[in-house]
Structures are given as C-alpha cells and as structure tokens.
Amino acid sequence: MKNYEDVPLDFLQREIIKAALGIGAIKINPTEPFTWASGYRMPIYNDNRMLLAYPETRKMVIRGLQCLLSNEGIQPEWIAGTMSAGIPWGESLADKLELPYGYIRDKPKDHGLKNRIEGLPSDKDFQGAKVVVVEDLISTGNSSANAVQAVQDANGNVYSCVSIFNYGFPEAQKLFADLTPPCKVQSLITYPMLLKEAMLAKYLTIDQVRMLKDWSEKPFEWGEKNGFPKIEK
C-alpha cells in the first residue's frame, strides 16, 4: 500500500476520481438516467460507499480530507459524521486526528435517551468546541445543512462541513450560507474536477462532457426536458 502522507492534495483528488470511475462509484449514463432519492431522473449517480471496499481508496480519502483541513489551517476539537454515509469516513478521520467523535442522526431517537447526536452525552452539549462535520456527498444540501444545524443547536462551533463529492448546486450553497453562522463547505471532488479528469482519461467524450455541463446548469429540469419525468414518491 502506498504512503500518501507527503503527496499533494491535487494528486490525491485525481487518483480518487480515477478510482471512483474505475470501480463504478461514479456512474454516468445519460440514455438510461438514474433515479435519485428525490425522485428526479439524473444522468449521473455517485455511490461513495463503494470506496469503502478498498484499503487504498479509504486511505486516499482520509488523507485527502485531512489535507482539506490542514491546508485551511483548521484545527477541530471534535469530528461529527452524518448518518449514515458519513459515519465511517468521519470515524476514520477522527481516528487519524486522534479526536473525539460522534455521529448525527437525521432526527432524535424516539426511545431511550432520544439522542440526536450519538457520542455526545445526552445531558451535555459541545460547549463551544470547534467541530468539523463529515459528509460523503452534497447534492441538494438539505440533509447536510440540517446536520450542521443540529451541531450548532448543540452549541458546537462548526468550522467546516467536508465531503468527498459535491455537485455544487446553487441551492445547496444557499442553504449553507443561510445558516447562523454560515458554514464553510470543503469537498475533495467537485463536479468540474470530475468532468475534467473523466475527459482526460477518455471515460467521457466531448459531447458527453458538453451534455453534463448543460445538466449541471439546470439539473432539476434536465429529466423532464429529455423525456425522463420525476418519479413521485
């Protein structure tokens, strides 16, 4: 296994993109689009859980997340992972940084101690500690921003929300900007990075890149426009 401690962040980002495309963690299919949890039909699907299967990709991701924080001079006192996909990445990052760790539920449990944030004693809060929230994917941003809000409600000073992948939707950017205080978002892989590397690796044709750029401008209108209406749930 390679040692990634001394490699630059941009190298890690390129390698993670190549790995994600190679194992199918990122899939692109404009002719048979994927149905997202929201019901929208989209030409791209991201499943970062597949990166967990390989020690090499796990190591690259955790080192990359560490670089995102250190490059910005961020020194957290707590790490909090989002439920459920952010839990393993957050725990691994906390182990590497030797920091306290907890994870954030979508909503409080309806039994027992009724915790919203596991790992944090139910009779205490973060007491102003500097917290980094770890997410695997930011798309519409609703669940991620909600998790940050939960930490803020528990008196956590959220320095950053870090993710493996970020589509960069304006709706998500607004949600994080509207938090009080606003939350900084840092992502290992952004959508423009993905398109650039996928084209260089000849994973995508120029026409496919052009289509995916058009999709990113109006993603929630793309399906209807191309004959793939939203599936109501």
C-alpha positions in Angstrom: 0.0 0.0 0.0 1.3 3.4 -0.9 2.2 6.1 1.6 0.2 9.3 0.8 1.5 11.4 3.7 3.7 13.6 1.6 1.8 13.8 -1.7 -0.1 17.0 -2.7 -3.8 17.3 -2.4 -4.4 17.7 -6.2 -2.7 14.3 -6.8 -5.0 12.7 -4.3 -8.0 14.3 -5.9 -7.1 13.0 -9.3 -6.4 9.5 -8.0 -9.7 9.3 -6.1 -11.6 10.4 -9.2 -9.9 7.7 -11.3 -10.6 5.1 -8.7 -14.2 6.1 -8.3 -14.8 5.9 -12.1 -12.8 2.6 -12.3 -14.9 0.8 -9.6 -18.2 2.4 -10.6 -18.6 4.5 -7.5 -19.4 7.3 -10.0 -21.6 6.2 -12.9 -22.7 8.3 -15.9 -25.5 7.2 -18.2 -27.5 9.9 -20.0 -29.5 7.4 -22.0 -30.8 5.5 -19.0 -30.7 8.0 -16.2 -30.7 7.2 -12.5 -33.5 7.9 -10.1 -32.2 10.0 -7.2 -33.8 9.8 -3.7 -35.6 13.0 -4.5 -37.3 11.2 -7.5 -35.5 13.3 -10.1 -34.0 11.4 -13.1 -30.4 12.3 -13.4 -27.6 11.2 -15.8 -25.0 10.7 -13.1 -25.0 8.7 -9.8 -22.5 8.8 -7.0 -22.0 5.9 -4.5 -19.1 6.7 -2.3 -19.8 3.7 -0.2 -18.0 1.6 -2.8 -14.8 3.4 -1.9 -15.0 1.8 1.5 -14.4 -1.6 -0.1 -10.7 -1.0 -0.9 -8.0 -0.1 1.7 -6.2 2.0 -0.9 -9.1 4.3 -1.7 -10.0 4.5 2.0 -6.5 5.7 2.8 -6.5 8.2 0.0 -9.9 9.7 1.0 -9.0 10.1 4.7 -5.6 11.6 3.8 -7.4 13.9 1.4 -9.9 15.1 4.0 -7.1 15.7 6.4 -5.3 17.8 3.7 -8.5 19.9 3.2 -8.5 20.9 6.8 -4.7 21.4 7.2 -4.5 23.5 4.1 -7.0 25.9 5.5 -5.4 25.9 9.0 -8.5 24.3 10.5 -7.8 22.5 13.8 -11.0 20.9 15.1 -11.7 19.6 18.5 -14.5 17.3 17.5 -15.4 15.3 14.4 -19.1 14.5 13.6 -20.2 12.2 10.8 -23.6 12.4 9.1 -25.9 9.4 9.3 -25.4 7.1 7.6 -23.0 7.5 4.8 -20.7 10.0 6.6 -20.3 7.8 9.7 -17.4 5.6 8.5 -15.4 8.5 7.0 -15.9 10.7 10.0 -14.8 7.9 12.4 -11.7 7.2 10.3 -10.8 10.9 10.1 -11.3 11.3 13.9 -9.0 8.2 14.5 -6.3 9.7 12.3 -6.5 13.1 14.0 -7.0 11.5 17.4 -10.1 13.5 18.2 -13.4 12.9 19.9 -16.1 11.6 17.5 -19.9 11.3 17.3 -22.5 11.0 14.6 -25.6 13.0 13.7 -28.9 11.3 13.3 -31.5 12.6 10.8 -33.8 13.2 13.8 -33.7 12.3 17.5 -34.4 8.8 18.5 -37.9 8.2 19.7 -36.8 5.9 22.6 -34.0 5.6 25.2 -32.1 8.8 25.7 -33.7 10.3 22.5 -30.3 11.4 21.2 -29.9 13.4 18.0 -26.1 13.3 18.2 -24.6 10.0 19.3 -21.3 10.0 21.2 -22.2 13.3 22.9 -23.7 12.7 26.4 -27.4 13.5 26.4 -27.1 15.8 29.3 -24.3 17.9 27.7 -23.6 19.8 24.5 -20.4 20.6 22.6 -19.7 23.6 24.9 -18.4 25.7 22.1 -15.9 23.2 20.8 -14.7 23.5 17.2 -16.5 20.8 15.2 -16.0 19.6 11.6 -18.9 17.8 10.1 -18.1 15.0 7.7 -20.4 14.1 4.8 -19.9 11.7 1.9 -21.9 13.6 -0.7 -23.5 17.0 -1.1 -26.2 17.3 -3.7 -29.3 19.4 -2.8 -27.6 20.0 0.6 -30.8 19.6 2.7 -29.6 16.7 4.9 -26.0 18.1 5.2 -27.1 21.6 6.2 -29.6 20.1 8.6 -26.8 18.0 10.2 -24.7 21.2 10.6 -27.7 22.9 12.2 -28.0 20.1 14.7 -24.4 20.6 15.8 -24.9 24.3 16.1 -28.1 23.7 18.1 -25.9 21.6 20.5 -23.5 24.6 21.0 -21.0 23.3 18.5 -18.8 25.8 16.6 -18.9 24.3 13.1 -15.7 25.3 11.4 -16.4 23.4 8.2 -18.5 20.7 6.5 -16.2 18.4 4.5 -17.4 16.0 1.9 -15.9 13.5 -0.6 -18.0 14.8 -3.5 -20.0 18.0 -4.2 -22.2 18.7 -7.2 -22.0 22.4 -6.5 -25.8 23.1 -6.8 -26.6 26.7 -6.0 -29.5 25.5 -3.8 -27.0 23.7 -1.6 -24.6 26.7 -1.4 -27.5 28.9 -0.3 -28.5 26.5 2.5 -25.0 26.6 4.0 -24.8 30.4 3.5 -28.1 30.9 5.3 -27.1 29.0 8.4 -26.3 31.1 11.5 -23.4 31.4 11.4 -22.8 30.4 7.8 -20.9 27.2 7.3 -17.8 26.7 5.1 -18.0 23.7 2.7 -14.9 21.9 1.5 -15.0 18.9 -0.9 -12.4 16.6 -2.2 -14.0 16.2 -5.6 -16.1 18.9 -7.2 -18.2 18.4 -10.4 -15.9 20.4 -12.6 -12.9 18.4 -11.4 -14.8 15.2 -12.2 -15.6 16.3 -15.8 -12.0 17.4 -16.5 -10.5 14.2 -15.2 -13.1 11.9 -16.9 -12.4 13.5 -20.2 -8.6 13.3 -19.8 -9.0 9.6 -19.0 -11.2 9.2 -22.1 -14.0 8.0 -19.8 -16.3 10.6 -21.4 -16.5 12.0 -24.9 -16.5 15.7 -25.6 -20.3 15.5 -26.4 -21.0 13.8 -23.1 -19.0 16.4 -21.2 -21.0 19.1 -23.0 -24.3 17.4 -22.1 -23.2 17.0 -18.4 -22.2 20.7 -18.3 -25.7 21.6 -19.6 -27.2 19.3 -17.0 -25.3 21.0 -14.1 -26.8 24.4 -15.1 -30.4 23.2 -14.7 -30.2 19.7 -13.2 -33.8 19.6 -11.9 -35.2 20.4 -15.3 -33.0 18.1 -17.3 -35.1 14.9 -16.8 -38.4 16.4 -17.9 -36.7 18.1 -20.9 -35.2 14.8 -22.1 -38.3 12.7 -21.6 -37.5 11.4 -18.1 -40.1 12.9 -15.7 -39.6 13.0 -11.9 -40.9 9.9 -10.1 -43.3 11.0 -7.4 -42.8 9.1 -4.1 
